[in-house]
Structure formats: structure tokens, C-alpha cells
Amino acid sequence: MNAAQLKHSAATDSAPPAGLTPEQRALWLARHDWEASHNIAQDIHTPEGSWLHALLHLIEGDTGNARYWYARASRPARGIKDIDAEWDRLAAQLCGE
């Protein structure tokens, strides 16, 4: 699955497609079920997991916590206005693009 397909699915489907990685599933769920997405992200101890965790805290509106997770991911901190673009960047990374 590429990033565009993941984004389309997250926008139109009622359930995540089969075969997603835990990171992709958590990103998909970020559009539907923050709590479920966060539960998955907490168990991903990689830079991508930290980046995902940062995005989730942006969505939540907790920019301080997001900055912490961006630092753990070695990524530049983003703001709330960047959520959609950040989702896209992370999707591209997680889909190998």
C-alpha cells in the first residue's frame, strides 16, 4: 500500500485494510480512534513510533508532549496547523516512499 492509498482508505473506509504494519494501522486509526491509535503507538519503540506519538499529541492539542516525542524521533517539532501535512509525511515514510 502506498501513502495515497492509505490516506484514501483513512478518509473513506470504516475499518483499516488488512495487511497494515502496526505503524500504518496506528496512523490510519489516528483519523478515527485516537485512543486505539495511541495504544498502538505506545508499544512502538522506534523513531517512527516516536514520530507517530508526536503526531497523536498534536491531534490531541498537547504541543508540549508532541515536542517531547518529536525530539525522541529526531524530527523537527511541528504545530497544530501542520497536522494534515505531517500525517502525509509520516504516511510516505511508513509506506517506504
PATORDO-790108 format. One line per field, with one value per residue (C-alpha): residue number from 1; x negated, y negated, z. Coordinates in nm, 4 decimals. Layout:
BEGIN
k	NUM, ... .
xx	X, ... .
yy	Y, ... .
zz	Z, ... .
# end
This chain:
BEGIN
k	1, 2, 3, 4, 5, 6, 7, 8, 9, 10, 11, 12, 13, 14, 15, 16, 17, 18, 19, 20, 21, 22, 23, 24, 25, 26, 27, 28, 29, 30, 31, 32, 33, 34, 35, 36, 37, 38, 39, 40, 41, 42, 43, 44, 45, 46, 47, 48, 49, 50, 51, 52, 53, 54, 55, 56, 57, 58, 59, 60, 61, 62, 63, 64, 65, 66, 67, 68, 69, 70, 71, 72, 73, 74, 75, 76, 77, 78, 79, 80, 81, 82, 83, 84, 85, 86, 87, 88, 89, 90, 91, 92, 93, 94, 95, 96, 97 .
xx	0.0000, -0.1307, -0.0732, 0.2045, 0.3933, 0.3523, 0.4812, 0.7772, 0.8644, 0.8423, 1.0757, 1.3347, 1.3255, 1.4880, 1.2111, 0.8396, 0.7403, 0.5781, 0.2037, 0.1024, -0.2039, -0.1359, -0.2668, -0.0409, 0.2572, 0.1949, 0.1667, 0.4913, 0.6621, 0.5396, 0.8193, 1.0860, 0.9964, 0.7283, 0.7249, 0.6727, 0.4039, 0.2272, 0.2374, 0.0572, -0.1937, -0.2937, -0.4244, -0.6326, -0.9813, -1.1352, -1.1917, -0.8775, -0.6827, -0.8003, -0.7090, -0.3645, -0.3321, -0.4232, -0.1554, 0.1041, 0.0262, 0.0575, 0.4006, 0.4833, 0.3694, 0.0865, -0.2005, -0.4365, -0.4080, -0.4337, -0.7650, -0.8999, -0.8113, -0.9498, -1.2789, -1.2736, -1.2149, -1.4938, -1.2386, -1.1631, -0.8674, -0.5502, -0.2444, 0.1253, 0.1678, -0.0682, 0.1348, 0.2564, -0.0813, -0.2532, -0.0122, -0.1067, -0.4820, -0.4549, -0.2402, -0.5051, -0.7776, -0.5770, -0.4951, -0.8579, -0.8218 .
yy	0.0000, -0.3436, -0.6659, -0.7884, -0.4605, -0.4725, -0.8298, -0.7447, -0.4456, -0.6525, -0.9087, -0.6707, -0.3278, -0.2334, 0.0117, 0.0300, 0.2554, 0.5909, 0.6220, 0.2890, 0.2677, 0.1615, -0.1861, -0.2158, -0.0860, -0.3401, -0.6194, -0.5064, -0.4952, -0.8464, -0.9665, -0.7545, -0.6435, -0.8454, -0.6178, -0.2986, -0.4681, -0.5932, -0.2464, -0.1050, -0.3917, -0.3447, 0.0021, -0.1061, -0.1879, -0.3172, -0.6646, -0.6180, -0.5209, -0.8368, -1.0441, -0.8853, -0.9521, -1.3182, -1.3474, -1.1982, -1.4562, -1.7311, -1.5961, -1.5951, -1.9567, -1.8810, -2.0586, -2.0268, -1.6494, -1.6486, -1.8398, -1.5719, -1.2934, -1.4880, -1.5146, -1.1378, -1.0857, -1.3315, -1.5236, -1.8969, -1.9869, -2.0838, -2.2805, -2.2087, -2.3808, -2.1195, -1.8089, -1.7172, -1.7730, -1.5847, -1.2908, -1.2858, -1.2990, -1.0173, -0.8095, -0.8474, -0.7372, -0.4392, -0.3301, -0.3490, -0.6489 .
zz	0.0000, -0.0852, 0.1071, -0.1240, -0.0839, 0.2941, 0.3026, 0.0805, 0.2969, 0.6162, 0.4614, 0.3184, 0.4841, 0.8140, 0.9093, 0.8350, 0.5478, 0.6189, 0.5993, 0.7523, 0.9716, 1.3313, 1.2427, 0.9384, 1.1371, 1.4138, 1.1580, 0.9911, 1.3312, 1.4123, 1.1812, 1.3537, 1.7059, 1.8830, 2.1883, 1.9856, 1.7787, 2.0902, 2.2473, 1.9438, 1.9277, 2.2908, 2.2042, 1.9039, 2.0307, 1.7086, 1.5653, 1.3523, 1.6633, 1.8373, 1.5312, 1.5301, 1.9017, 1.8378, 1.5694, 1.8017, 2.0677, 1.8065, 1.7173, 2.0882, 2.1119, 2.3553, 2.1790, 2.4768, 2.4775, 2.0972, 2.1185, 2.3552, 2.1100, 1.8131, 1.9999, 2.0656, 1.6918, 1.5986, 1.3913, 1.3841, 1.6038, 1.4220, 1.5252, 1.5226, 1.1853, 1.0353, 1.1297, 0.7793, 0.6137, 0.8949, 0.8533, 0.4839, 0.5567, 0.8073, 0.5700, 0.2995, 0.5418, 0.6674, 0.3111, 0.2016, -0.0269 .
# end
